[in-house]
Amino acid sequence: MAHPPRPHRHRRVLTRLLDRHRRPLAALLTAAALASGVLLLRPPPPATVGVLVASRDLDASRPLADGDLVHRALPERALPRGTLTPGTDTSGLRLNAPVRRGEVVTDARLSDPPARAYGPDLVAVPVRVDDPGVAGLLSPGSRVDILAVPAPADPHPFPTGPARPVVGDRPVLAVPSDGEGTGGRGGALVLIAATPDEARELAGHGVSSHLSITIRS
């Protein structure tokens, strides 16, 4: 008649196994303890919010369309003020400067009102310059100086004398396409941001002088 195995025999086998693998087991337990400590000390992941980012490189030459902005979840603490959230209606609005793919879009990037991104006291001012070719050198965000030369009396067809600076280092908000907003007049129309005082001075020079632009950047 077979006798059942004695419990102390099993204990001896287990003891021998533990002695044989003591070091690997100790290393494994130490690693598990360290991992548990790291998990306990690791801060929780930051809270995220849904925002709108540019789906591709965008310029300011046309209004925003469907698909230009896409939803992305980003850490809330890293976001600037005025971030656009999903559901914001941007259809038909224009950017006031180029935006790179993946860039978070804020209300300061939108040209409604046009000059808001450049300061609370600035207004959008249309300026007609004599040289229509200058419009091709400008884009929204360019910085320009506006110069004026007094219009000559007839019969002189061209202005004479040195140009006088009217406003300096002002951002371009928009450059209308050929024929847009020209009203049958020559030259090129450029929309810039300026102070109300500068806007009044530019309006006076618009009827009494020839205006030109120098480009800073």
HELIX and SHEET records of a PDB file:
HELIX    1   1 PRO A    7  ARG A   20  1                                  14    
HELIX    2   2 ARG A   22  LEU A   41  1                                  20    
HELIX    3   3 GLU A   76  ALA A   78  5                                   3    
HELIX    4   4 ASP A  107  ARG A  109  5                                   3    
HELIX    5   5 ARG A  116  TYR A  118  5                                   3    
HELIX    6   6 PRO A  132  LEU A  137  5                                   6    
HELIX    7   7 PRO A  196  SER A  208  1                                  13    
SHEET    1   A 2 THR A  48  ALA A  54  0                                        
SHEET    2   A 2 LEU A  69  PRO A  75 -1                                        
SHEET    1   B 5 VAL A 123  VAL A 129  0                                        
SHEET    2   B 5 ALA A 188  ALA A 194 -1                                        
SHEET    3   B 5 ARG A 164  ALA A 174 -1                                        
SHEET    4   B 5 ARG A 143  PRO A 150 -1                                        
SHEET    5   B 5 SER A 209  ILE A 215 -1                                        
END                                                                             
